[in-house]
Amino acid sequence: MKRIAVYCGADTGNDQTHQEATIALAHYLVDHELELVYGGGGVGLMGLLANEVLDTGGKVHGVMPKQLVDRSAAFTRLTDLKIVDNMATRKATMLSLADACIALPGGPGTLEEIIEAFSWARIGNNTNPCIFFNVSGYYDPLKTMFDEMTKKDFLTAEDRKKLLFSDSLDEIFEFIATYQPPKIRTYVQ
């Protein structure tokens, strides 16, 4: 494992614990010689994470669609920035560059990216583990939703175990280290 894709908000939110967890994750990555792959922005939790990784000697790889680069959204301090055509390509590129996916608190974009990564894992297009860094219970309602999907047989219990919700960096990285991708989903007609 060398690179971790992190999805997070372009805003900092109003809960200081989310910012503290972002800084803790940055330090964990650098302390364990893991490189950050993220959306390439310099504001919100994204900017906080990238700055902290860079300030403590780590490497940061950004991936951003051209339309956002044209609107001056790209962070200029990055180790490297890949400019891609659109958001779909951004998501696929981030997955191809990373060995695991972690979602910090964020908005609809953060949620969409990590959910798509997990969905792709179930059909065989993503071998990376997917984790919700569940700071201060931020993702508890979503965890309940995934449990409900399992209860109602829209998600297998086996696949549900392949998605972690945790507020512990040690537990998160243990999950990553021992992760086995879900069996590729098959369809019986």
Secondary structure, 3 states (H helix, E strand, C coil): CCEEEEECCCCCCCCHHHHHHHHHHHHHHHHCCCEEEECCECCHHHHHHHHHHHHCCCCEEEEEEHHHHHCCCECCCCCEEEEECCHHHHHHHHHHHCCEEEECCCCHHHHHHHHHHHHHHHHCCCCCCEEEECHHHCCHHHHHHHHHHHHCCCCCHHHHCCEEEECCHHHHHHHHHHCCCCCCCCCCC
